[in-house]
Amino acid sequence: MASRAPAKPIPAWVVTGPLGCGKTTLIAQWLASKEPSENWVVLLNEYSDAGIDALTVAAAARGAYDVRLVPGGCLCCAGEADFRRNLGELVEQVHPAGILVEPSGIGHPGGIVEELLAHEAAGGIQLRGVIGLIDPAHVSSTDENVIAVREIADALVLSKADVASAAERENFWSSARGLFPEKSWIGEMQGGRLPPVLLETVTTGASLRAAARLRPAAHQSEREHAHDESPLVMLERGAERRDFHHLGRHGARWIFPRALAFSETRLLSLLSSDLALVDAGLCRPERFKAVLRVDEEQWLLVQTHGGRVSMQTTAWRRDNRLEVQLPVGARWDAAAWDRLWTRCLQA
């Protein structure tokens, strides 16, 4: 008997954001525009089991669909077991054309992304992207869940842009552009409809993680200077590096698999000491930023500024990323930086 061909990974997206930002409206519009013959599943997390948002999504759906309610307020804690059970059933039995996950507005998106990435590693799901919505009321919010949305999203969208003031829009754009890692897409939406260029990206097989920065033309910066980018260099343990030379400055960015973890102590020691860098044949960078896993469930955003190192928790979960920019005219030794990061990895 011929063996059965393995099923293709199910494309999945997470739509996350604070209470009232328009997540359910967006998903309803999404289901209304899908092909009627395609069976899509929505995993909808709500505070209670009233299911009001589920009814809204179901009423808009076009053709085959399944809306599954996961009550509990937060998928990654109170609703974790139910969420995991539903995902397992979808991968092993249902195999829909697509999965949309909407965490509760009071839930933290980190655990949901972790669970989806675990299924992706097993080959059952392909996490196409995390779409983070920020409405005008939360543009300046310091709530930890809103901050997590900004950090973990691949695409960051100002929802309800038609009611945003000029100051709110400017605040959104300036803060979004300053995030690390950079977003694959930054834009605005009105009426719960994703801009066509983003909707096309997420529904035609392209991953937001690999997409170009499809920012609206009105917000593109002028490219006034030459920007030299080297080929991708593959390193040990599944890591990669790409070098840059821009405006007289050399630098690079590294990506290490999320399964690897860095030593917080070793990293802090190296970045805090000019002597340690000199011993490694390097100079202090003009800019350093990184998002790194330092423990099983702990990720840090690490930055240097004015000779000081700052570390704070981050919701990023995709992979370990480091970015170095040297001062004008400084000698570039990519291999020495590679060795430095290898020394900072945990055994």
C-alpha positions as CSV (number, residue, x, y, z in Angstrom):
1,M,0.0,0.0,0.0
2,A,1.4,3.4,-1.0
3,S,2.2,5.7,1.9
4,R,0.0,8.8,2.3
5,A,1.7,12.0,1.4
6,P,2.2,14.3,4.4
7,A,-0.3,17.2,4.6
8,K,1.0,20.7,4.0
9,P,1.3,22.9,7.0
10,I,-1.8,24.9,7.8
11,P,-1.3,28.7,7.3
12,A,-2.1,30.5,10.5
13,W,-2.3,34.2,11.6
14,V,-2.7,35.9,14.9
15,V,-4.7,39.1,15.1
16,T,-3.9,40.8,18.4
17,G,-4.4,44.1,20.1
18,P,-6.0,45.8,23.1
19,L,-9.7,45.8,24.0
20,G,-11.8,47.7,21.4
21,C,-9.2,48.0,18.8
22,G,-11.2,46.2,16.1
23,K,-9.8,42.7,16.0
24,T,-13.2,41.0,15.7
25,T,-14.3,43.4,12.9
26,L,-11.1,42.7,11.0
27,I,-11.6,38.9,11.3
28,A,-15.2,39.2,10.2
29,Q,-14.2,41.2,7.1
30,W,-11.5,38.6,6.4
31,L,-14.0,35.7,6.5
32,A,-16.4,37.7,4.4
33,S,-13.8,38.0,1.6
34,K,-12.4,34.5,1.6
35,E,-13.2,31.9,-1.1
36,P,-16.6,30.2,-0.1
37,S,-15.2,26.8,-0.8
38,E,-12.3,27.2,1.7
39,N,-13.0,26.0,5.2
40,W,-11.4,28.4,7.6
41,V,-11.3,28.1,11.4
42,V,-11.2,31.0,13.9
43,L,-10.0,30.4,17.4
44,L,-11.6,33.2,19.4
45,N,-10.6,33.9,22.9
46,E,-13.2,35.8,25.1
47,Y,-13.4,36.7,28.7
48,S,-16.6,34.7,29.2
49,D,-18.5,32.0,27.3
50,A,-21.2,34.4,26.1
51,G,-19.8,34.2,22.6
52,I,-21.0,37.6,21.3
53,D,-17.9,38.2,19.2
54,A,-18.1,34.6,17.9
55,L,-21.7,35.4,16.6
56,T,-20.4,38.6,15.0
57,V,-17.7,36.7,13.1
58,A,-20.0,33.8,12.2
59,A,-22.6,36.2,10.8
60,A,-20.1,37.7,8.4
61,A,-18.5,34.4,7.2
62,R,-18.7,33.5,3.5
63,G,-19.0,29.8,2.7
64,A,-17.4,27.1,4.9
65,Y,-16.1,28.2,8.3
66,D,-15.8,27.1,12.0
67,V,-15.6,29.6,14.8
68,R,-14.4,28.0,18.1
69,L,-14.7,29.9,21.3
70,V,-12.0,29.5,24.0
71,P,-13.2,31.3,27.1
72,G,-11.0,32.3,30.0
73,G,-9.6,35.8,29.3
74,C,-6.2,34.7,28.2
75,L,-5.3,31.9,25.9
76,C,-1.8,31.4,27.3
77,C,-3.0,30.8,30.9
78,A,-6.7,30.2,31.8
79,G,-7.5,28.9,28.3
80,E,-4.2,27.2,27.5
81,A,-5.4,23.6,27.7
82,D,-8.4,24.3,25.5
83,F,-6.3,26.2,23.0
84,R,-3.8,23.4,22.8
85,R,-6.5,20.8,22.4
86,N,-8.2,22.8,19.6
87,L,-4.9,23.3,17.7
88,G,-4.1,19.6,18.0
89,E,-7.5,18.6,16.6
90,L,-7.2,21.1,13.7
91,V,-3.7,19.8,12.7
92,E,-4.4,16.1,13.1
93,Q,-8.1,15.8,12.0
94,V,-9.7,18.9,10.4
95,H,-6.8,20.4,8.4
96,P,-8.6,23.7,7.4
97,A,-7.5,26.0,4.7
98,G,-6.4,28.6,7.3
99,I,-6.5,29.4,11.0
100,L,-7.1,32.8,12.5
101,V,-6.4,33.3,16.2
102,E,-7.7,36.2,18.1
103,P,-6.4,36.5,21.7
104,S,-8.5,38.4,24.2
105,G,-7.7,42.1,24.5
106,I,-6.6,41.5,28.1
107,G,-4.4,38.5,27.2
108,H,-0.7,38.4,26.5
109,P,0.1,37.3,22.9
110,G,3.5,35.7,23.8
111,G,2.2,32.3,24.9
112,I,0.0,32.0,21.8
113,V,2.9,32.6,19.5
114,E,5.0,30.1,21.4
115,E,2.3,27.4,21.0
116,L,1.9,28.1,17.3
117,L,5.7,28.1,16.8
118,A,5.9,24.7,18.5
119,H,3.3,23.3,16.1
120,E,5.3,25.0,13.2
121,A,8.5,23.2,14.3
122,A,6.5,19.9,14.2
123,G,5.4,20.7,10.7
124,G,1.7,21.0,11.3
125,I,1.3,24.8,11.1
126,Q,3.0,27.7,9.2
127,L,2.7,30.9,11.2
128,R,2.4,33.4,8.4
129,G,2.3,36.4,10.6
130,V,1.2,38.3,13.7
131,I,-0.9,41.3,12.9
132,G,-1.0,43.8,15.8
133,L,-3.7,46.5,16.0
134,I,-3.2,49.7,17.9
135,D,-6.2,52.1,18.0
136,P,-5.9,55.8,18.7
137,A,-6.9,55.3,22.4
138,H,-3.9,53.1,23.0
139,V,-1.2,54.8,20.9
140,S,0.6,56.1,24.0
141,S,-0.4,53.3,26.3
142,T,2.2,51.9,28.7
143,D,0.1,48.8,29.5
144,E,2.3,45.7,29.4
145,N,-0.1,43.9,27.0
146,V,-0.2,46.8,24.6
147,I,3.6,47.0,24.7
148,A,3.7,43.2,24.0
149,V,1.5,43.7,20.9
150,R,3.9,46.3,19.5
151,E,6.9,44.1,20.2
152,I,5.6,40.7,18.9
153,A,3.7,41.9,15.8
154,D,5.2,41.3,12.3
155,A,2.8,43.9,10.9
156,L,1.7,46.9,13.0
157,V,-1.5,48.6,12.1
158,L,-3.1,51.8,13.3
159,S,-6.8,50.8,13.4
160,K,-9.6,53.3,13.3
161,A,-7.3,55.7,11.6
162,D,-10.2,57.8,10.4
163,V,-10.8,59.0,14.0
164,A,-7.2,59.5,15.0
165,S,-5.9,63.0,15.5
166,A,-2.8,64.2,13.6
167,A,-0.8,63.9,16.8
168,E,-1.9,60.3,17.4
169,R,-1.0,59.3,13.9
170,E,2.4,60.9,14.2
171,N,3.0,59.3,17.5
172,F,2.0,55.9,16.1
173,W,4.4,56.2,13.1
174,S,7.3,57.5,15.0
175,S,7.1,54.8,17.7
176,A,6.4,52.0,15.2
177,R,9.5,53.0,13.1
178,G,11.7,52.9,16.2
179,L,10.8,49.4,17.2
180,F,13.4,46.5,17.1
181,P,13.3,44.2,15.3
182,E,11.8,46.3,12.4
183,K,8.3,45.5,11.4
184,S,7.7,43.8,8.0
185,W,4.8,46.2,7.5
186,I,3.5,49.4,9.1
187,G,0.3,51.0,8.0
188,E,-3.2,52.2,8.8
189,M,-6.7,50.8,8.4
190,Q,-10.3,52.0,8.5
191,G,-13.6,50.2,8.8
192,G,-12.0,47.0,9.9
193,R,-10.5,46.4,6.4
194,L,-6.8,45.6,6.0
195,P,-5.1,47.7,3.3
196,P,-5.1,45.7,0.0
197,V,-1.3,45.4,-0.1
198,L,-1.2,43.8,3.3
199,L,-4.2,41.6,2.8
200,E,-2.7,40.3,-0.5
201,T,0.6,39.6,1.3
202,V,-1.0,37.5,4.0
203,T,-3.4,35.6,1.8
204,T,-1.2,34.6,-1.2
205,G,1.4,32.5,0.5
206,A,3.9,35.2,1.4
207,S,5.0,35.2,5.0
208,L,5.1,38.5,6.8
209,R,8.4,37.4,8.3
210,A,9.9,37.3,4.8
211,A,8.0,40.1,3.2
212,A,9.5,43.4,2.0
213,R,8.7,46.4,4.1
214,L,5.4,47.3,2.3
215,R,4.9,50.6,4.0
216,P,2.5,53.0,2.2
217,A,4.2,55.2,-0.4
218,A,3.2,58.3,1.6
219,H,5.4,57.1,4.5
220,Q,8.4,55.8,2.6
221,S,11.7,57.6,3.4
222,E,13.7,59.0,0.5
223,R,16.7,56.9,-0.3
224,E,19.3,59.7,-0.6
225,H,22.4,57.6,-0.1
226,A,23.9,54.4,-1.5
227,H,23.2,51.3,0.7
228,D,25.5,48.4,0.2
229,E,24.2,45.0,1.4
230,S,26.3,41.8,1.3
231,P,25.1,38.3,0.7
232,L,23.8,36.2,3.5
233,V,26.5,34.3,5.4
234,M,25.6,31.0,7.0
235,L,27.2,30.3,10.4
236,E,27.4,27.4,12.8
237,R,24.4,26.2,14.8
238,G,21.9,27.4,12.2
239,A,22.9,31.1,12.6
240,E,23.2,33.6,9.8
241,R,24.8,37.1,9.3
242,R,24.3,39.8,6.8
243,D,26.8,42.7,6.6
244,F,26.0,46.3,5.8
245,H,27.9,49.4,4.7
246,H,26.0,52.6,4.8
247,L,27.1,56.3,5.0
248,G,30.6,55.3,5.8
249,R,29.5,52.9,8.6
250,H,30.0,49.2,8.7
251,G,27.7,46.9,10.6
252,A,25.7,43.6,10.5
253,R,22.8,41.8,11.8
254,W,22.7,38.2,13.1
255,I,19.9,35.8,13.5
256,F,20.2,32.7,15.7
257,P,17.5,30.0,16.0
258,R,15.1,30.5,18.8
259,A,16.1,27.1,20.3
260,L,19.5,28.7,21.3
261,A,19.8,30.8,24.4
262,F,22.4,33.5,25.3
263,S,24.1,34.0,28.7
264,E,22.8,37.2,30.2
265,T,25.8,37.5,32.4
266,R,28.4,36.9,29.7
267,L,26.7,39.4,27.3
268,L,26.4,42.1,30.0
269,S,30.1,41.6,30.9
270,L,31.2,42.0,27.3
271,L,29.1,44.9,26.4
272,S,29.9,46.8,29.6
273,S,33.7,46.7,29.2
274,D,35.7,48.4,26.5
275,L,38.6,46.2,27.6
276,A,36.7,43.0,26.8
277,L,35.8,44.3,23.3
278,V,39.4,45.4,22.7
279,D,40.7,42.0,23.8
280,A,38.3,40.5,21.2
281,G,39.8,42.9,18.6
282,L,36.7,45.1,18.4
283,C,35.6,48.6,19.2
284,R,32.5,49.8,21.0
285,P,29.6,50.0,18.6
286,E,27.8,53.2,17.8
287,R,24.6,51.3,18.0
288,F,23.7,47.9,19.4
289,K,20.3,46.3,19.7
290,A,19.3,42.7,20.3
291,V,16.3,40.5,21.2
292,L,17.5,37.4,22.8
293,R,16.3,34.3,24.7
294,V,18.2,34.0,28.0
295,D,16.1,31.4,29.7
296,E,13.4,28.8,28.8
297,E,10.6,31.5,28.7
298,Q,12.6,34.7,29.2
299,W,13.4,37.0,26.3
300,L,15.2,40.3,26.6
301,L,15.6,43.5,24.5
302,V,19.2,44.6,25.0
303,Q,20.5,48.0,23.9
304,T,23.5,50.2,24.4
305,H,23.4,53.9,24.6
306,G,26.0,56.4,25.8
307,G,28.2,53.5,27.1
308,R,25.4,52.1,29.2
309,V,23.7,48.7,28.7
310,S,19.9,48.4,29.2
311,M,18.0,45.1,29.4
312,Q,14.2,44.7,29.6
313,T,11.8,41.9,29.0
314,T,10.2,41.7,25.5
315,A,7.4,39.8,23.9
316,W,9.5,38.8,20.9
317,R,9.6,35.1,20.4
318,R,10.6,34.4,16.7
319,D,14.4,34.1,16.9
320,N,17.5,35.7,18.4
321,R,18.5,38.9,16.6
322,L,21.4,41.2,17.1
323,E,22.3,44.4,15.2
324,V,25.6,46.2,15.4
325,Q,26.5,49.6,13.8
326,L,30.1,50.9,14.1
327,P,31.2,54.5,14.1
328,V,32.3,56.2,10.8
329,G,35.6,54.8,9.7
330,A,35.9,52.0,12.3
331,R,37.5,48.8,11.1
332,W,35.0,46.0,10.4
333,D,35.9,42.4,11.4
334,A,32.8,40.3,10.9
335,A,34.5,37.0,12.0
336,A,35.5,38.6,15.3
337,W,31.9,39.6,16.0
338,D,30.8,36.1,15.1
339,R,33.2,34.6,17.7
340,L,32.0,37.1,20.3
341,W,28.4,36.0,19.9
342,T,29.4,32.4,20.0
343,R,31.1,33.0,23.3
344,C,27.9,34.5,24.7
345,L,25.8,31.4,23.8
346,Q,24.8,29.0,26.5
347,A,26.2,25.5,26.2
